[in-house]
Amino acid sequence: MVKDYFSLRMRATKEQQHISGAERIITAARIESAAAKLIRRAREHAHGQADVINLTLELLENEITEISSLPIRTIKQDDYRLARDEVKDLLVQLGINKQATSKAINLLAKGANPKGENMRGAVIMELTSANRLEGDQFRGVRASRMDYSGEAKERLLKLLEDNELNRTHIPEALALASKVVAHRQIVAELCWSDDPDYTGGYVANQELGYCRFPFLKPEGLGRGGRVFFVQPGLDLSELVDYLEQKPVLVTQLNPNIKEYQTITEVITNAELG
Ligand code: AMP
């Protein structure tokens, strides 16, 4: 018998400000325990205790696509300015116009919405023209409906622990990035957190993997975001439908975790092209 899968999504606010969000793709047997965990997470968030918690539980009608997680590379550059230069080099190597790479970094650094604040979702940037394609530049496009199978998640947490890597931020970002760059017209994703206490960020690409930089911004800075770089001439509504609606489950874990000094080493090792 084919099992039914559900999308469970949590969003919590405190004094009408977003403080926490998370989502799961689960079978019926796990609904109650997953809901309890998400509620606990919203109530114990570092940004304060939520006063409104929204939970949405929805039977998934779309077929679930199963994918593998991206390999994890760490580029050990502890000066965030030099790390941003490495990011630019990497993006240019991936075929993204130089002007688009600088524009993307500047947007995340100053706040990518028209008021210079953080967006809730991502910028969609055409990689040749550097034009922004997302319909709503305040909200952006939010990737949703992605998660790990129970087994893949367990193995990932163990792998991160063995490699002394962060187990709170990386799993969710890795699932998101693995879904995002699995779309054939998204060449890369750039992300750094808007959490003032978390300086890490990454560039993700299907061939190169999840290239994380422990320092992509100075400590204490509350500006961050995501940019999805796309091929010219793409079907935007198909892309947005994929990102928002198509359920994707990471069922295979790529166990490849390595450290590098520069992005050139990553590229050489991946034998791009
Ligand atoms: P976070 O990694 O949660 O600190 O998020 C950093 C930034 O990425 C946020 O300010 C949003 O602009 C963007 N973002 C967060 N979640 C998503 C998502 N599910 N899809 C697209 N963009 C997101």
Residues whose N, C-alpha, C, O or C-beta is under 5 A from the ligand:
A	BS01	AMP	N118 M119 R120 G121 A122 V141 R142 A143 W192 S193 D194 D195 G224 G225 R226
